Amino acid sequence: MWGAWAITRPYRWATWVALGGWCGYGESAAVSYNYGDSVYYQDGAVYSGDQQIATEEEYAQQAADIAASAPETPPDQMEWMSLGVFALTQDGQASGPPPTLYMQLVISKQGVIQGTLNNTLTGESQTLEGMVDAKSQRAAWGITGKERPIVECGISNLTQDSAPALMHFADGTTQQWLLVRLPDPMPEAPAK
């Protein structure tokens, strides 16, 4: 599943400092997207703080444009850093059935995001692709060959144990989801 990206430790994840250096963000401060709090939807518009930044449709289209901006370079011609493996759940679900959707994500030095989506309910695996907008630090990706759904979150959020995300669907709706990092089932052996 991870062979195309030459990732031998898919559960390993990056800190903001490592990711910033890898992608060339340098000393840039991490931009966190806390959907529902610092970035929120109200009356058909999207706000950051008290400032309207787009309509709901414009914001979803921006995510689709970011995801589609990834260059078409074969994965074996790029270097990759693992972002980890995440379970996807709809945000706000305090309890309920266990998750059935899992994503393994990697990022190239150019900000290209690729990975795999695994649905344990259906047994289906699909390839993911997308991009990070370096200026806004918005990361957006979707299933290869499909326009929607598009998942988006702040790239720095993917360095945390959980990442708030938006899921933009083909019918024009957007839902708030949560990506929860899975621990490595095979931790590194202690140094001798």
Long-range contacts (C-beta under 8 A, 24 or more apart in sequence): 1-104, 1-116, 1-118, 1-125, 2-104, 2-106, 2-116, 4-75, 4-76, 4-114, 5-75, 5-80, 5-82, 5-106, 5-114, 6-76, 6-80, 7-80, 7-82, 7-106, 9-82, 9-184, 10-82, 10-84, 10-85, 10-104, 11-82, 11-84, 11-85, 11-182, 11-183, 11-184, 11-185, 11-186, 12-82, 12-84, 12-184, 13-82, 13-83, 13-84, 13-158, 13-159, 13-181, 14-81, 14-82, 14-83, 14-107, 14-158, 14-159, 15-159, 16-156, 16-159, 18-81, 19-81, 19-83, 19-107, 19-155, 19-156, 19-158, 19-159, 22-81, 22-107, 22-109, 23-107, 23-109, 23-110, 23-111, 23-132, 23-134, 23-155, 24-109, 24-134, 25-134, 25-137, 28-137, 30-137, 30-154, 30-156, 30-159, 31-136, 31-137, 31-154, 31-156, 32-154, 32-156, 32-157, 33-138, 33-152, 33-153, 33-154, 33-157, 33-164, 34-164, 35-91, 35-153, 35-164, 35-165, 35-166, 35-176, 36-91, 36-164, 36-176, 41-174, 56-174, 57-172, 59-174, 60-150, 60-168, 60-172, 60-174, 62-138, 63-138, 63-140, 63-150, 63-152, 63-166, 63-168, 64-140, 64-142, 64-147, 64-148, 64-150, 64-168, 66-130, 66-131, 66-132, 66-133, 66-138, 66-139, 66-140, 66-152, 67-129, 67-130, 67-131, 67-140, 67-141, 67-142, 67-150, 67-152, 68-131, 69-131, 69-133, 70-112, 70-113, 70-129, 70-130, 70-131, 71-110, 71-112, 73-112, 75-114, 78-108, 78-109, 78-110, 78-112, 79-108, 79-109, 80-106, 80-107, 80-108, 80-114, 81-106, 81-107, 81-108, 81-109, 82-106, 83-107, 83-113, 83-115, 83-158, 83-159, 84-158, 84-181, 84-182, 85-181, 85-182, 86-163, 86-179, 86-180, 86-181, 86-182, 87-179, 87-180, 87-182, 88-165, 88-177, 88-178, 88-179, 88-180, 89-177, 89-178, 89-180, 90-175, 90-176, 90-177, 90-178, 91-164, 91-175, 91-176, 91-177, 91-178, 92-176, 99-180, 102-182, 103-128, 103-151, 103-179, 105-141, 105-158, 107-132, 107-155, 111-155, 113-139, 113-141, 114-141, 115-141, 117-143, 151-177, 153-179
